[in-house]
Amino acid sequence: MLGNLKDFISVVQDGLASNNNIRQTLQEVQKVKNIFKDKQKFAHESKVNYGAGGALLEKYQEDWAKIHENADNNAKAADEVDKLIVELHEVTKKRLQSANELAHNLSFIPSLTASVAECMDSLKNVQEMLKTVEEELVEFEDIVERSKMENWKLDHHYHLTMYKEKKMVALEEVRNKLAKENSQLNYERERQQLAELQSRREQSSNAFQQDVAKYLASGTITTNLKNC
């Protein structure tokens, strides 16, 4: 019986010393509790209180669970503190860097002031130059406007000349066309007149031949006033 109790205490101590074998330790403890329960079934006449060991075991289990829980909480708290320390370190580092940069930049204020003064003088010179350039631009714009006007006049004169030339060519074409048409009409008129004259001549010749025939037949001449 004492040997079993020693085994039980040894198992509990080994479980408390090792954080990686918790489940195995609980299983071993449960086995020991089952051994005590089996012993109690066969030892009704014994006056030894085996339940006292079970209560002690449960107390050790609860204490060990609390210790383990506290250890986990402490580990989590330590992680949070470590993160907070890292964050504070980064913030402090950045602020220190900003302060160093500010001090470094402040050291340039005298030279910056001198540079600003030089820039102001340069701006005054630039303003004067801009005024001169503006006046020259106004004069240049006047020259450009006059040049545009002259170019417009030349262009207008050129287009007007081209228009006159085109009109003269068109008028010449019309004149030639009219002259050709007039010549054609005169030719047709003369041709018609010649045809009419030829027709009259033929009619007169026929009438003369008829008159001659009548004269030879009758011995008299009939004067046709219409034909005359």
C-alpha positions as CSV (number, residue, x, y, z in Angstrom):
1,M,0.0,0.0,0.0
2,L,2.8,2.5,0.9
3,G,4.5,1.5,-2.3
4,N,1.4,2.5,-4.3
5,L,1.3,5.8,-2.4
6,K,4.9,6.5,-3.3
7,D,4.2,5.8,-6.9
8,F,1.3,8.2,-6.8
9,I,3.4,11.0,-5.2
10,S,6.2,10.4,-7.7
11,V,3.8,10.7,-10.6
12,V,2.4,13.9,-9.2
13,Q,5.9,15.4,-8.8
14,D,7.0,14.4,-12.3
15,G,3.8,16.0,-13.7
16,L,4.5,19.2,-11.9
17,A,8.1,19.3,-13.1
18,S,7.3,18.8,-16.8
19,N,5.1,21.2,-18.8
20,N,5.3,19.1,-22.0
21,N,3.7,15.9,-20.6
22,I,0.5,17.2,-19.0
23,R,-1.9,14.9,-20.8
24,Q,0.2,11.8,-20.0
25,T,0.6,12.9,-16.4
26,L,-3.2,13.2,-16.0
27,Q,-3.6,9.8,-17.6
28,E,-1.1,8.3,-15.1
29,V,-2.8,10.0,-12.2
30,Q,-6.2,8.6,-13.3
31,K,-4.6,5.1,-13.4
32,V,-3.4,5.6,-9.9
33,K,-6.8,6.7,-8.7
34,N,-8.3,3.7,-10.3
35,I,-5.8,1.5,-8.5
36,F,-6.9,3.1,-5.2
37,K,-10.5,2.5,-6.0
38,D,-9.8,-1.2,-6.8
39,K,-7.9,-1.6,-3.5
40,Q,-10.8,0.0,-1.6
41,K,-13.2,-2.6,-3.0
42,F,-11.1,-5.5,-1.6
43,A,-10.1,-3.9,1.8
44,H,-13.4,-3.2,3.6
45,E,-11.9,-4.4,6.9
46,S,-8.9,-2.1,6.8
47,K,-9.0,1.1,8.7
48,V,-6.7,3.0,6.2
49,N,-8.5,6.0,4.6
50,Y,-7.6,5.7,0.9
51,G,-9.8,8.6,0.0
52,A,-7.5,11.0,1.8
53,G,-4.9,10.4,-1.0
54,G,-7.5,11.1,-3.6
55,A,-8.4,14.4,-2.0
56,L,-4.7,15.3,-1.8
57,L,-4.3,14.3,-5.4
58,E,-7.2,16.5,-6.5
59,K,-5.7,19.4,-4.5
60,Y,-2.4,18.9,-6.2
61,Q,-4.2,18.8,-9.5
62,E,-6.0,22.0,-8.9
63,D,-2.9,23.7,-7.6
64,W,-0.9,22.5,-10.6
65,A,-3.7,23.7,-13.0
66,K,-3.7,27.1,-11.3
67,I,0.1,27.3,-11.5
68,H,0.0,26.3,-15.2
69,E,-2.8,28.9,-15.8
70,N,-0.8,31.6,-14.0
71,A,2.3,30.6,-16.0
72,D,0.3,31.0,-19.2
73,N,-1.1,34.3,-18.1
74,N,2.4,35.5,-17.0
75,A,3.8,34.4,-20.4
76,K,1.0,36.3,-22.3
77,A,1.5,39.4,-20.0
78,A,5.3,39.1,-20.6
79,D,4.6,39.0,-24.4
80,E,2.4,42.1,-24.2
81,V,5.0,43.9,-22.1
82,D,7.7,42.9,-24.5
83,K,5.6,44.2,-27.4
84,L,4.9,47.4,-25.5
85,I,8.7,47.8,-24.8
86,V,9.5,47.3,-28.5
87,E,6.8,49.8,-29.5
88,L,8.1,52.4,-27.0
89,H,11.6,51.7,-28.3
90,E,10.5,52.4,-31.9
91,V,8.6,55.5,-30.9
92,T,11.5,56.8,-28.8
93,K,13.9,56.0,-31.7
94,K,11.8,57.8,-34.2
95,R,11.3,60.9,-31.9
96,L,15.1,61.0,-31.3
97,Q,15.7,60.8,-35.0
98,S,13.2,63.6,-35.6
99,A,14.8,65.7,-32.9
100,N,18.2,65.1,-34.5
101,E,16.9,66.0,-37.9
102,L,15.2,69.1,-36.5
103,A,18.5,70.2,-34.9
104,H,20.4,69.5,-38.1
105,N,17.8,71.5,-40.1
106,L,17.9,74.4,-37.6
107,S,21.6,74.6,-38.1
108,F,21.0,75.7,-41.7
109,I,18.7,78.6,-40.8
110,P,21.5,81.3,-41.1
111,S,22.5,80.1,-44.6
112,L,18.9,79.7,-45.5
113,T,18.2,83.3,-44.5
114,A,21.1,84.5,-46.7
115,S,19.8,82.4,-49.6
116,V,16.3,83.8,-49.2
117,A,17.8,87.4,-49.3
118,E,19.7,86.4,-52.5
119,C,16.5,85.0,-53.9
120,M,14.6,88.2,-53.2
121,D,17.3,90.2,-55.0
122,S,17.1,87.8,-57.9
123,L,13.3,88.1,-57.9
124,K,13.6,91.9,-58.2
125,N,15.9,91.5,-61.2
126,V,13.6,89.0,-62.7
127,Q,10.6,91.4,-62.3
128,E,12.5,94.1,-64.1
129,M,13.5,91.7,-66.9
130,L,9.9,90.5,-67.1
131,K,8.7,94.1,-67.5
132,T,11.2,94.7,-70.3
133,V,10.2,91.4,-72.0
134,E,6.5,92.4,-71.7
135,E,7.2,95.7,-73.5
136,E,9.1,93.9,-76.2
137,L,6.4,91.4,-76.5
138,V,3.8,94.1,-77.1
139,E,6.0,95.6,-79.7
140,F,6.5,92.2,-81.3
141,E,2.8,91.6,-81.3
142,D,2.3,94.9,-83.2
143,I,4.9,93.8,-85.7
144,V,3.1,90.5,-86.1
145,E,-0.2,92.2,-86.6
146,R,1.2,94.5,-89.2
147,S,2.8,91.5,-90.9
148,K,-0.4,89.6,-90.8
149,M,-2.2,92.6,-92.4
150,E,0.3,92.9,-95.1
151,N,0.2,89.1,-95.8
152,W,-3.6,89.4,-95.9
153,K,-3.5,92.2,-98.4
154,L,-1.0,90.3,-100.6
155,D,-3.1,87.2,-100.3
156,H,-6.3,89.1,-101.1
157,H,-4.6,90.8,-104.1
158,Y,-3.3,87.4,-105.3
159,H,-6.8,85.8,-105.0
160,L,-8.3,88.9,-106.7
161,T,-5.8,88.6,-109.5
162,M,-6.4,84.9,-109.9
163,Y,-10.2,85.6,-109.9
164,K,-9.8,88.2,-112.6
165,E,-7.7,85.9,-114.7
166,K,-10.2,83.1,-114.3
167,K,-13.0,85.4,-115.3
168,M,-11.0,86.7,-118.3
169,V,-10.4,83.1,-119.4
170,A,-14.1,82.3,-118.9
171,L,-15.1,85.4,-120.8
172,E,-12.7,84.5,-123.6
173,E,-14.2,81.0,-123.7
174,V,-17.7,82.5,-123.9
175,R,-16.6,84.9,-126.6
176,N,-15.0,82.2,-128.6
177,K,-18.1,80.0,-128.1
178,L,-20.4,82.8,-129.2
179,A,-18.2,83.6,-132.2
180,K,-18.2,80.0,-133.2
181,E,-22.0,79.8,-132.7
182,N,-22.4,83.0,-134.7
183,S,-20.2,81.7,-137.5
184,Q,-22.2,78.5,-137.5
185,L,-25.4,80.5,-137.7
186,N,-24.1,82.7,-140.5
187,Y,-22.9,79.6,-142.4
188,E,-26.3,78.0,-141.9
189,R,-28.1,81.2,-143.0
190,E,-25.9,81.6,-146.1
191,R,-26.4,78.0,-146.9
192,Q,-30.2,78.3,-146.6
193,Q,-30.1,81.5,-148.7
194,L,-28.1,79.7,-151.3
195,A,-30.5,76.8,-151.3
196,E,-33.4,79.2,-151.6
197,L,-31.7,81.1,-154.4
198,Q,-30.9,77.8,-156.2
199,S,-34.5,76.8,-155.8
200,R,-35.7,80.1,-157.2
201,R,-33.3,79.7,-160.1
202,E,-34.6,76.2,-160.8
203,Q,-38.2,77.5,-160.6
204,S,-37.4,80.4,-162.9
205,S,-35.6,78.0,-165.4
206,N,-38.5,75.7,-165.3
207,A,-41.0,78.6,-165.9
208,F,-38.8,79.9,-168.7
209,Q,-38.7,76.5,-170.3
210,Q,-42.5,76.2,-170.0
211,D,-42.9,79.7,-171.5
212,V,-40.6,78.8,-174.4
213,A,-42.6,75.6,-175.0
214,K,-45.9,77.6,-175.0
215,Y,-44.4,80.2,-177.3
216,L,-43.3,77.6,-179.7
217,A,-46.6,75.9,-179.5
218,S,-48.9,79.0,-179.6
219,G,-46.7,81.8,-180.8
220,T,-47.5,84.0,-177.8
221,I,-45.8,84.7,-174.5
222,T,-47.7,84.6,-171.2
223,T,-46.3,86.9,-168.7
224,N,-46.4,85.5,-165.1
225,L,-46.2,88.5,-162.8
226,K,-45.8,86.2,-159.7
227,N,-42.7,84.7,-161.1
228,C,-41.4,88.0,-162.0
